[in-house]
Amino acid sequence: MPREKKTTEPKPIPIDKRIKRVLDDSWIAPVYFNAAITELLNKFNTMSDEELSKYMEGLIAPTTARAHVKEIYNRLNNSK
């Protein structure tokens, strides 16, 4: 009796690789990315800890989320 062939679904491409591809393939993507990070930082800074915790679905503490976005913003804008 022949063995049944198993079909394997291709693994999804990790988000970091997809982001890098978009940034590499589109000359305007870095501008949009920078604008999005700026808006995200502004949004996070205006939200209460409770609102931000709910927004992040409890996966990341509000203080940590704000710090991560601020770090990305600072690195993008060469500031400290």
CORDA-V599646 format. One record per helix or strand of 3 or more residues. SS is the DSSP state (H for helix, E for strand). FROM is the first residue (numbers start at 1). TO is the last residue. Records with the same first field share a line. If there is no record, write none. Layout:
SS=FROM-TO ; FROM-TO
//
This chain:
H=15-25 ; 29-46 ; 49-55 ; 62-76
//
